[in-house]
Amino acid sequence: MKHLWPMLAVLAISPSLATAQDIAAGERSWNKCRACHQIGETAKNGVGPMLNGLFGRQSGSIEGYSYSSANKNSGITWDEATFADYIKDPKAKIPGTKMVFAGIRNEQEIKDLTAFLRQFDQSGKKVP
Ligand code: HEC
């Protein structure tokens, strides 16, 4: 948990006012996810579940996607802190997850990716 504190400090001084720059950088980072995940109005489940409306969502809750029981039973509600922790090292946060991804360590990249992801509501529309 100790690595979470600097992240929280960063979030505290710059609340969710994402700049266009963050989002553009986040969209580049999203390229690391696209082989397995979709987002947006036409998003479907693929190798991984679609990621519309991620923040506020219970882990393992997308209908029609066959999650591992590790993910389903993790008890996580995705928010900026749990997501940041997860994406640094998915297998450490959810032991037994079937998401095969090395992780993103860079705090700024995680922040940018978060700004990109949080644009999309549950139906995949971009929230203004
Ligand atoms: C090689 C394929 C692959 C890549 C690349 C990948 N994921 Fe995943 N992801 C998965 C799979 C498979 C699951 C389902 C995990 C389970 O059921 O254990 C998942 C689950 C997730 C979840 C949990 C969703 C939920 O509904 O609980 C999040 C969040 C997530 N991925 C985000 C990302 C992000 C962001 C990236 C890019 C930085 C990424 N993933 C890259 C395959 C991948």
Backbone and ligand atoms as CSV (ligand in chain L), in Angstrom:
chain,resi,resn,atom,element,x,y,z
A,1,MET,N,N,0.821,-1.217,0.000
A,1,MET,CA,C,0.000,0.000,0.000
A,1,MET,C,C,0.855,1.266,0.000
A,2,LYS,N,N,2.106,1.150,0.475
A,2,LYS,CA,C,2.850,2.390,0.693
A,2,LYS,C,C,3.039,3.208,-0.594
A,3,HIS,N,N,3.110,2.504,-1.747
A,3,HIS,CA,C,3.302,3.225,-3.003
A,3,HIS,C,C,2.062,4.007,-3.422
A,4,LEU,N,N,0.977,3.823,-2.700
A,4,LEU,CA,C,-0.267,4.506,-3.059
A,4,LEU,C,C,-0.277,5.953,-2.592
A,5,TRP,N,N,0.461,6.235,-1.529
A,5,TRP,CA,C,0.388,7.575,-0.946
A,5,TRP,C,C,0.816,8.701,-1.881
A,6,PRO,N,N,1.951,8.548,-2.591
A,6,PRO,CA,C,2.309,9.648,-3.512
A,6,PRO,C,C,1.207,9.883,-4.536
A,7,MET,N,N,0.588,8.803,-4.985
A,7,MET,CA,C,-0.496,8.886,-5.965
A,7,MET,C,C,-1.661,9.698,-5.404
A,8,LEU,N,N,-2.028,9.408,-4.169
A,8,LEU,CA,C,-3.146,10.111,-3.548
A,8,LEU,C,C,-2.808,11.589,-3.383
A,9,ALA,N,N,-1.554,11.863,-3.058
A,9,ALA,CA,C,-1.130,13.253,-2.900
A,9,ALA,C,C,-1.286,13.989,-4.229
A,10,VAL,N,N,-0.895,13.348,-5.300
A,10,VAL,CA,C,-1.016,13.958,-6.623
A,10,VAL,C,C,-2.488,14.229,-6.945
A,11,LEU,N,N,-3.341,13.258,-6.627
A,11,LEU,CA,C,-4.769,13.429,-6.908
A,11,LEU,C,C,-5.354,14.561,-6.069
A,12,ALA,N,N,-4.826,14.702,-4.844
A,12,ALA,CA,C,-5.367,15.712,-3.937
A,12,ALA,C,C,-5.100,17.127,-4.441
A,13,ILE,N,N,-3.894,17.349,-5.002
A,13,ILE,CA,C,-3.621,18.712,-5.471
A,13,ILE,C,C,-4.176,18.975,-6.864
A,14,SER,N,N,-4.466,17.927,-7.603
A,14,SER,CA,C,-5.063,18.169,-8.916
A,14,SER,C,C,-6.310,17.309,-9.063
A,15,PRO,N,N,-7.421,17.758,-8.533
A,15,PRO,CA,C,-8.646,16.959,-8.595
A,15,PRO,C,C,-9.028,16.658,-10.044
A,16,SER,N,N,-10.143,15.996,-10.240
A,16,SER,CA,C,-10.378,15.370,-11.533
A,16,SER,C,C,-10.527,16.323,-12.731
A,17,LEU,N,N,-9.846,17.433,-12.693
A,17,LEU,CA,C,-9.883,18.351,-13.830
A,17,LEU,C,C,-8.870,17.895,-14.875
A,18,ALA,N,N,-9.293,16.952,-15.685
A,18,ALA,CA,C,-8.381,16.417,-16.691
A,18,ALA,C,C,-8.219,17.429,-17.820
A,19,THR,N,N,-7.009,17.648,-18.247
A,19,THR,CA,C,-6.788,18.535,-19.379
A,19,THR,C,C,-6.833,17.712,-20.662
A,20,ALA,N,N,-6.990,18.413,-21.762
A,20,ALA,CA,C,-7.015,17.744,-23.063
A,20,ALA,C,C,-5.734,16.952,-23.263
A,21,GLN,N,N,-4.651,17.499,-22.722
A,21,GLN,CA,C,-3.350,16.844,-22.835
A,21,GLN,C,C,-3.326,15.495,-22.125
A,22,ASP,N,N,-3.891,15.453,-20.906
A,22,ASP,CA,C,-3.964,14.201,-20.156
A,22,ASP,C,C,-4.698,13.157,-20.982
A,23,ILE,N,N,-5.835,13.583,-21.555
A,23,ILE,CA,C,-6.680,12.647,-22.290
A,23,ILE,C,C,-5.972,12.135,-23.540
A,24,ALA,N,N,-5.273,13.029,-24.242
A,24,ALA,CA,C,-4.545,12.608,-25.444
A,24,ALA,C,C,-3.428,11.632,-25.078
A,25,ALA,N,N,-2.740,11.921,-24.000
A,25,ALA,CA,C,-1.677,11.014,-23.545
A,25,ALA,C,C,-2.291,9.691,-23.090
A,26,GLY,N,N,-3.454,9.787,-22.433
A,26,GLY,CA,C,-4.142,8.586,-21.973
A,26,GLY,C,C,-4.599,7.717,-23.130
A,27,GLU,N,N,-4.991,8.360,-24.215
A,27,GLU,CA,C,-5.430,7.605,-25.388
A,27,GLU,C,C,-4.254,6.835,-25.999
A,28,ARG,N,N,-3.065,7.408,-25.937
A,28,ARG,CA,C,-1.884,6.670,-26.424
A,28,ARG,C,C,-1.608,5.476,-25.519
A,29,SER,N,N,-1.766,5.694,-24.226
A,29,SER,CA,C,-1.542,4.614,-23.272
A,29,SER,C,C,-2.572,3.496,-23.467
A,30,TRP,N,N,-3.793,3.877,-23.832
A,30,TRP,CA,C,-4.893,2.923,-24.085
A,30,TRP,C,C,-4.531,1.898,-25.153
A,31,ASN,N,N,-3.572,2.271,-26.045
A,31,ASN,CA,C,-3.128,1.313,-27.058
A,31,ASN,C,C,-2.612,0.015,-26.442
A,32,LYS,N,N,-2.152,0.097,-25.200
A,32,LYS,CA,C,-1.665,-1.107,-24.502
A,32,LYS,C,C,-2.817,-2.036,-24.100
A,33,CYS,N,N,-4.018,-1.520,-24.106
A,33,CYS,CA,C,-5.174,-2.283,-23.623
A,33,CYS,C,C,-6.031,-2.816,-24.773
A,34,ARG,N,N,-5.913,-2.181,-25.929
A,34,ARG,CA,C,-6.865,-2.397,-27.024
A,34,ARG,C,C,-6.890,-3.798,-27.598
A,35,ALA,N,N,-5.804,-4.531,-27.436
A,35,ALA,CA,C,-5.799,-5.901,-27.946
A,35,ALA,C,C,-6.864,-6.720,-27.223
A,36,CYS,N,N,-7.184,-6.335,-26.012
A,36,CYS,CA,C,-8.092,-7.147,-25.193
A,36,CYS,C,C,-9.360,-6.418,-24.761
A,37,HIS,N,N,-9.345,-5.097,-24.737
A,37,HIS,CA,C,-10.491,-4.334,-24.225
A,37,HIS,C,C,-11.030,-3.357,-25.253
A,38,GLN,N,N,-12.352,-3.122,-25.181
A,38,GLN,CA,C,-12.971,-2.086,-26.014
A,38,GLN,C,C,-13.652,-1.070,-25.117
A,39,ILE,N,N,-13.801,0.145,-25.646
A,39,ILE,CA,C,-14.492,1.210,-24.921
A,39,ILE,C,C,-15.190,2.083,-25.958
A,40,GLY,N,N,-16.302,2.727,-25.564
A,40,GLY,CA,C,-17.032,3.575,-26.501
A,40,GLY,C,C,-18.387,2.968,-26.825
A,41,GLU,N,N,-19.165,3.682,-27.670
A,41,GLU,CA,C,-20.557,3.287,-27.903
A,41,GLU,C,C,-20.723,1.935,-28.579
A,42,THR,N,N,-19.705,1.496,-29.319
A,42,THR,CA,C,-19.836,0.210,-30.011
A,42,THR,C,C,-19.050,-0.893,-29.297
A,43,ALA,N,N,-18.597,-0.605,-28.087
A,43,ALA,CA,C,-17.719,-1.553,-27.376
A,43,ALA,C,C,-18.411,-2.874,-27.077
A,44,LYS,N,N,-17.670,-3.946,-27.260
A,44,LYS,CA,C,-18.137,-5.294,-26.919
A,44,LYS,C,C,-17.095,-5.938,-26.022
A,45,ASN,N,N,-17.483,-7.030,-25.391
A,45,ASN,CA,C,-16.502,-7.800,-24.641
A,45,ASN,C,C,-15.597,-8.526,-25.623
A,46,GLY,N,N,-14.318,-8.595,-25.300
A,46,GLY,CA,C,-13.383,-9.334,-26.142
A,46,GLY,C,C,-12.650,-10.332,-25.265
A,47,VAL,N,N,-11.328,-10.334,-25.399
A,47,VAL,CA,C,-10.527,-11.156,-24.482
A,47,VAL,C,C,-10.810,-10.708,-23.052
A,48,GLY,N,N,-10.948,-9.398,-22.882
A,48,GLY,CA,C,-11.316,-8.822,-21.585
A,48,GLY,C,C,-12.675,-8.135,-21.689
A,49,PRO,N,N,-13.272,-7.779,-20.561
A,49,PRO,CA,C,-14.579,-7.118,-20.579
A,49,PRO,C,C,-14.481,-5.689,-21.127
A,50,MET,N,N,-15.576,-5.188,-21.689
A,50,MET,CA,C,-15.556,-3.793,-22.127
A,50,MET,C,C,-15.441,-2.878,-20.896
A,51,LEU,N,N,-14.863,-1.712,-21.103
A,51,LEU,CA,C,-14.518,-0.873,-19.949
A,51,LEU,C,C,-15.357,0.408,-19.851
A,52,ASN,N,N,-16.531,0.423,-20.476
A,52,ASN,CA,C,-17.396,1.599,-20.323
A,52,ASN,C,C,-17.830,1.780,-18.864
A,53,GLY,N,N,-17.896,3.033,-18.433
A,53,GLY,CA,C,-18.398,3.334,-17.091
A,53,GLY,C,C,-17.619,2.630,-15.996
A,54,LEU,N,N,-16.318,2.500,-16.188
A,54,LEU,CA,C,-15.513,1.700,-15.253
A,54,LEU,C,C,-15.563,2.228,-13.818
A,55,PHE,N,N,-15.426,3.554,-13.672
A,55,PHE,CA,C,-15.314,4.086,-12.316
A,55,PHE,C,C,-16.679,4.118,-11.633
A,56,GLY,N,N,-16.752,3.432,-10.508
A,56,GLY,CA,C,-18.015,3.282,-9.802
A,56,GLY,C,C,-18.589,1.885,-9.986
A,57,ARG,N,N,-17.991,1.138,-10.886
A,57,ARG,CA,C,-18.463,-0.201,-11.219
A,57,ARG,C,C,-17.866,-1.229,-10.254
A,58,GLN,N,N,-18.652,-2.248,-9.926
A,58,GLN,CA,C,-18.168,-3.371,-9.113
A,58,GLN,C,C,-17.302,-4.262,-10.005
A,59,SER,N,N,-16.211,-4.796,-9.501
A,59,SER,CA,C,-15.383,-5.699,-10.320
A,59,SER,C,C,-16.237,-6.905,-10.741
A,60,GLY,N,N,-15.972,-7.374,-11.944
A,60,GLY,CA,C,-16.653,-8.587,-12.411
A,60,GLY,C,C,-18.132,-8.418,-12.692
A,61,SER,N,N,-18.583,-7.223,-13.063
A,61,SER,CA,C,-20.031,-7.003,-13.153
A,61,SER,C,C,-20.572,-6.825,-14.572
A,62,ILE,N,N,-19.715,-6.955,-15.584
A,62,ILE,CA,C,-20.233,-6.792,-16.950
A,62,ILE,C,C,-20.916,-8.086,-17.399
A,63,GLU,N,N,-22.195,-7.928,-17.739
A,63,GLU,CA,C,-23.018,-9.074,-18.116
A,63,GLU,C,C,-22.486,-9.724,-19.389
A,64,GLY,N,N,-22.503,-11.035,-19.416
A,64,GLY,CA,C,-22.108,-11.749,-20.621
A,64,GLY,C,C,-20.614,-11.946,-20.739
A,65,TYR,N,N,-19.845,-11.438,-19.775
A,65,TYR,CA,C,-18.411,-11.685,-19.821
A,65,TYR,C,C,-18.059,-12.732,-18.774
A,66,SER,N,N,-17.256,-13.682,-19.189
A,66,SER,CA,C,-16.899,-14.783,-18.292
A,66,SER,C,C,-15.622,-14.464,-17.504
A,67,TYR,N,N,-15.820,-13.887,-16.327
A,67,TYR,CA,C,-14.693,-13.493,-15.481
A,67,TYR,C,C,-14.103,-14.689,-14.746
A,68,SER,N,N,-12.867,-14.533,-14.301
A,68,SER,CA,C,-12.298,-15.495,-13.353
A,68,SER,C,C,-13.014,-15.289,-12.019
A,69,SER,N,N,-13.041,-16.323,-11.186
A,69,SER,CA,C,-13.685,-16.124,-9.892
A,69,SER,C,C,-12.860,-15.161,-9.041
A,70,ALA,N,N,-11.547,-15.111,-9.292
A,70,ALA,CA,C,-10.689,-14.160,-8.556
A,70,ALA,C,C,-11.173,-12.727,-8.776
A,71,ASN,N,N,-11.447,-12.379,-10.031
A,71,ASN,CA,C,-11.914,-11.031,-10.332
A,71,ASN,C,C,-13.316,-10.808,-9.771
A,72,LYS,N,N,-14.185,-11.770,-10.027
A,72,LYS,CA,C,-15.583,-11.650,-9.584
A,72,LYS,C,C,-15.698,-11.448,-8.080
A,73,ASN,N,N,-14.843,-12.163,-7.338
A,73,ASN,CA,C,-14.957,-12.155,-5.878
A,73,ASN,C,C,-13.987,-11.199,-5.203
A,74,SER,N,N,-13.368,-10.321,-5.976
A,74,SER,CA,C,-12.343,-9.456,-5.369
A,74,SER,C,C,-12.951,-8.421,-4.420
A,75,GLY,N,N,-14.242,-8.131,-4.584
A,75,GLY,CA,C,-14.881,-7.145,-3.710
A,75,GLY,C,C,-14.486,-5.715,-4.009
A,76,ILE,N,N,-13.802,-5.519,-5.146
A,76,ILE,CA,C,-13.337,-4.168,-5.492
A,76,ILE,C,C,-14.440,-3.372,-6.180
A,77,THR,N,N,-14.601,-2.125,-5.789
A,77,THR,CA,C,-15.357,-1.182,-6.597
A,77,THR,C,C,-14.315,-0.298,-7.263
A,78,TRP,N,N,-14.358,-0.250,-8.579
A,78,TRP,CA,C,-13.317,0.496,-9.297
A,78,TRP,C,C,-13.469,1.993,-9.078
A,79,ASP,N,N,-12.422,2.591,-8.512
A,79,ASP,CA,C,-12.330,4.049,-8.457
A,79,ASP,C,C,-10.879,4.390,-8.820
A,80,GLU,N,N,-10.522,5.646,-8.756
A,80,GLU,CA,C,-9.185,6.014,-9.235
A,80,GLU,C,C,-8.087,5.328,-8.433
A,81,ALA,N,N,-8.297,5.171,-7.132
A,81,ALA,CA,C,-7.259,4.579,-6.285
A,81,ALA,C,C,-7.135,3.071,-6.517
A,82,THR,N,N,-8.275,2.353,-6.559
A,82,THR,CA,C,-8.195,0.901,-6.750
A,82,THR,C,C,-7.693,0.591,-8.167
A,83,PHE,N,N,-8.101,1.417,-9.135
A,83,PHE,CA,C,-7.630,1.193,-10.501
A,83,PHE,C,C,-6.117,1.414,-10.596
A,84,ALA,N,N,-5.628,2.487,-9.982
A,84,ALA,CA,C,-4.186,2.796,-10.037
A,84,ALA,C,C,-3.387,1.653,-9.431
A,85,ASP,N,N,-3.877,1.155,-8.319
A,85,ASP,CA,C,-3.213,0.063,-7.629
A,85,ASP,C,C,-3.193,-1.197,-8.507
A,86,TYR,N,N,-4.340,-1.482,-9.134
A,86,TYR,CA,C,-4.501,-2.669,-9.974
A,86,TYR,C,C,-3.606,-2.610,-11.208
A,87,ILE,N,N,-3.617,-1.465,-11.898
A,87,ILE,CA,C,-2.952,-1.413,-13.198
A,87,ILE,C,C,-1.429,-1.419,-13.042
A,88,LYS,N,N,-0.932,-1.091,-11.853
A,88,LYS,CA,C,0.514,-1.199,-11.602
A,88,LYS,C,C,0.956,-2.650,-11.644
A,89,ASP,N,N,0.105,-3.534,-11.162
A,89,ASP,CA,C,0.457,-4.948,-11.075
A,89,ASP,C,C,-0.822,-5.767,-10.851
A,90,PRO,N,N,-1.540,-6.046,-11.961
A,90,PRO,CA,C,-2.856,-6.705,-11.832
A,90,PRO,C,C,-2.830,-7.983,-10.988
A,91,LYS,N,N,-1.781,-8.787,-11.157
A,91,LYS,CA,C,-1.736,-10.070,-10.442
A,91,LYS,C,C,-1.464,-9.911,-8.951
A,92,ALA,N,N,-0.893,-8.785,-8.568
A,92,ALA,CA,C,-0.668,-8.535,-7.143
A,92,ALA,C,C,-1.960,-8.059,-6.490
A,93,LYS,N,N,-2.705,-7.230,-7.200
A,93,LYS,CA,C,-3.947,-6.684,-6.653
A,93,LYS,C,C,-5.051,-7.755,-6.640
A,94,ILE,N,N,-5.137,-8.534,-7.720
A,94,ILE,CA,C,-6.124,-9.617,-7.790
A,94,ILE,C,C,-5.394,-10.925,-8.121
A,95,PRO,N,N,-4.875,-11.611,-7.088
A,95,PRO,CA,C,-4.177,-12.867,-7.343
A,95,PRO,C,C,-5.124,-13.857,-8.025
A,96,GLY,N,N,-4.666,-14.446,-9.135
A,96,GLY,CA,C,-5.510,-15.402,-9.846
A,96,GLY,C,C,-6.279,-14.776,-10.995
A,97,THR,N,N,-6.107,-13.463,-11.229
A,97,THR,CA,C,-6.809,-12.846,-12.363
A,97,THR,C,C,-6.302,-13.447,-13.670
A,98,LYS,N,N,-7.183,-13.493,-14.661
A,98,LYS,CA,C,-6.731,-14.001,-15.960
A,98,LYS,C,C,-6.309,-12.868,-16.892
A,99,MET,N,N,-6.233,-11.648,-16.351
A,99,MET,CA,C,-5.681,-10.559,-17.167
A,99,MET,C,C,-4.161,-10.675,-17.164
A,100,VAL,N,N,-3.618,-10.924,-18.358
A,100,VAL,CA,C,-2.176,-11.063,-18.492
A,100,VAL,C,C,-1.612,-9.727,-18.960
A,101,PHE,N,N,-1.111,-8.964,-18.020
A,101,PHE,CA,C,-0.603,-7.632,-18.341
A,101,PHE,C,C,0.472,-7.276,-17.327
A,102,ALA,N,N,1.615,-6.848,-17.831
A,102,ALA,CA,C,2.765,-6.610,-16.958
A,102,ALA,C,C,2.532,-5.470,-15.981
A,103,GLY,N,N,1.723,-4.485,-16.394
A,103,GLY,CA,C,1.463,-3.362,-15.497
A,103,GLY,C,C,2.082,-2.072,-15.998
A,104,ILE,N,N,1.587,-0.959,-15.473
A,104,ILE,CA,C,2.108,0.370,-15.785
A,104,ILE,C,C,2.573,0.967,-14.475
A,105,ARG,N,N,3.837,1.316,-14.396
A,105,ARG,CA,C,4.385,1.820,-13.129
A,105,ARG,C,C,4.352,3.343,-13.044
A,106,ASN,N,N,4.389,3.993,-14.203
A,106,ASN,CA,C,4.525,5.447,-14.239
A,106,ASN,C,C,3.246,6.156,-13.751
A,107,GLU,N,N,3.369,6.923,-12.696
A,107,GLU,CA,C,2.208,7.570,-12.065
A,107,GLU,C,C,1.483,8.509,-13.039
A,108,GLN,N,N,2.270,9.254,-13.817
A,108,GLN,CA,C,1.653,10.199,-14.753
A,108,GLN,C,C,0.875,9.443,-15.829
A,109,GLU,N,N,1.447,8.349,-16.309
A,109,GLU,CA,C,0.756,7.575,-17.337
A,109,GLU,C,C,-0.558,7.013,-16.789
A,110,ILE,N,N,-0.550,6.557,-15.546
A,110,ILE,CA,C,-1.769,6.027,-14.941
A,110,ILE,C,C,-2.821,7.134,-14.837
A,111,LYS,N,N,-2.361,8.313,-14.462
A,111,LYS,CA,C,-3.262,9.454,-14.327
A,111,LYS,C,C,-3.880,9.809,-15.689
A,112,ASP,N,N,-3.057,9.818,-16.720
A,112,ASP,CA,C,-3.537,10.139,-18.061
A,112,ASP,C,C,-4.520,9.071,-18.552
A,113,LEU,N,N,-4.175,7.822,-18.317
A,113,LEU,CA,C,-5.044,6.718,-18.725
A,113,LEU,C,C,-6.391,6.804,-17.994
A,114,THR,N,N,-6.339,7.161,-16.729
A,114,THR,CA,C,-7.561,7.343,-15.935
A,114,THR,C,C,-8.429,8.445,-16.545
A,115,ALA,N,N,-7.791,9.549,-16.930
A,115,ALA,CA,C,-8.528,10.661,-17.543
A,115,ALA,C,C,-9.191,10.209,-18.836
A,116,PHE,N,N,-8.497,9.375,-19.596
A,116,PHE,CA,C,-9.072,8.854,-20.837
A,116,PHE,C,C,-10.275,7.954,-20.536
A,117,LEU,N,N,-10.093,7.023,-19.635
A,117,LEU,CA,C,-11.147,6.034,-19.341
A,117,LEU,C,C,-12.401,6.684,-18.756
A,118,ARG,N,N,-12.204,7.679,-17.897
A,118,ARG,CA,C,-13.356,8.224,-17.184
A,118,ARG,C,C,-14.250,9.097,-18.065
A,119,GLN,N,N,-13.828,9.343,-19.293
A,119,GLN,CA,C,-14.684,10.079,-20.225
A,119,GLN,C,C,-15.949,9.306,-20.590
A,120,PHE,N,N,-15.882,7.985,-20.519
A,120,PHE,CA,C,-16.953,7.160,-21.073
A,120,PHE,C,C,-17.942,6.711,-20.001
A,121,ASP,N,N,-19.222,7.022,-20.199
A,121,ASP,CA,C,-20.233,6.565,-19.243
A,121,ASP,C,C,-20.611,5.116,-19.563
A,122,GLN,N,N,-21.617,4.597,-18.832
A,122,GLN,CA,C,-21.965,3.184,-18.969
A,122,GLN,C,C,-22.378,2.780,-20.373
A,123,SER,N,N,-22.960,3.751,-21.118
A,123,SER,CA,C,-23.387,3.414,-22.476
A,123,SER,C,C,-22.270,3.685,-23.485
A,124,GLY,N,N,-21.114,4.108,-22.987
A,124,GLY,CA,C,-19.978,4.341,-23.869
A,124,GLY,C,C,-19.957,5.740,-24.463
A,125,LYS,N,N,-20.944,6.576,-24.043
A,125,LYS,CA,C,-20.954,7.966,-24.523
A,125,LYS,C,C,-19.916,8.760,-23.740
A,126,LYS,N,N,-19.339,9.746,-24.401
A,126,LYS,CA,C,-18.398,10.614,-23.709
A,126,LYS,C,C,-19.169,11.627,-22.883
A,127,VAL,N,N,-18.875,11.654,-21.576
A,127,VAL,CA,C,-19.530,12.643,-20.720
A,127,VAL,C,C,-18.801,13.973,-20.909
A,128,PRO,N,N,-19.568,15.026,-21.143
A,128,PRO,CA,C,-18.927,16.303,-21.393
A,128,PRO,C,C,-18.134,16.813,-20.171
L,1,HEC,C1,C,-3.785,-9.600,-22.862
L,1,HEC,C2,C,-5.114,-9.094,-22.651
L,1,HEC,C3,C,-5.299,-7.881,-21.763
L,1,HEC,C4,C,-4.641,-6.668,-21.793
L,1,HEC,C5,C,-3.486,-6.241,-22.699
L,1,HEC,C6,C,-5.277,-5.829,-20.794
L,1,HEC,N1,N,-6.283,-6.520,-20.171
L,1,HEC,FE1,FE,-7.530,-5.829,-18.694
L,1,HEC,N2,N,-8.415,-7.650,-18.561
L,1,HEC,C7,C,-8.119,-8.744,-19.359
L,1,HEC,C8,C,-8.901,-9.879,-18.922
L,1,HEC,C9,C,-8.864,-11.272,-19.528
L,1,HEC,C10,C,-9.677,-9.428,-17.821
L,1,HEC,C11,C,-10.639,-10.260,-16.971
L,1,HEC,C12,C,-9.874,-10.671,-15.725
L,1,HEC,C13,C,-10.489,-11.785,-14.911
L,1,HEC,O1,O,-11.662,-12.155,-15.125
L,1,HEC,O2,O,-9.741,-12.309,-14.068
L,1,HEC,C14,C,-9.342,-8.015,-17.632
L,1,HEC,C15,C,-9.899,-7.213,-16.646
L,1,HEC,C16,C,-9.661,-5.852,-16.517
L,1,HEC,C17,C,-10.297,-4.987,-15.550
L,1,HEC,C18,C,-11.357,-5.397,-14.541
L,1,HEC,C19,C,-12.717,-5.122,-15.175
L,1,HEC,C20,C,-13.915,-5.548,-14.365
L,1,HEC,O3,O,-15.032,-5.462,-14.938
L,1,HEC,O4,O,-13.785,-5.949,-13.205
L,1,HEC,C21,C,-9.806,-3.728,-15.758
L,1,HEC,C22,C,-10.175,-2.483,-14.994
L,1,HEC,C23,C,-8.853,-3.816,-16.831
L,1,HEC,N3,N,-8.788,-5.115,-17.257
L,1,HEC,C24,C,-8.161,-2.741,-17.350
L,1,HEC,C25,C,-7.151,-2.840,-18.320
L,1,HEC,C26,C,-6.418,-1.703,-18.834
L,1,HEC,C27,C,-6.683,-0.265,-18.468
L,1,HEC,C28,C,-5.484,-2.212,-19.690
L,1,HEC,C29,C,-4.413,-1.452,-20.448
L,1,HEC,C30,C,-3.513,-0.656,-19.670
L,1,HEC,C31,C,-5.673,-3.639,-19.754
L,1,HEC,N4,N,-6.704,-3.984,-18.908
L,1,HEC,C32,C,-4.931,-4.519,-20.546
L,1,HEC,C33,C,-7.224,-8.780,-20.398
L,1,HEC,C34,C,-6.324,-7.773,-20.725
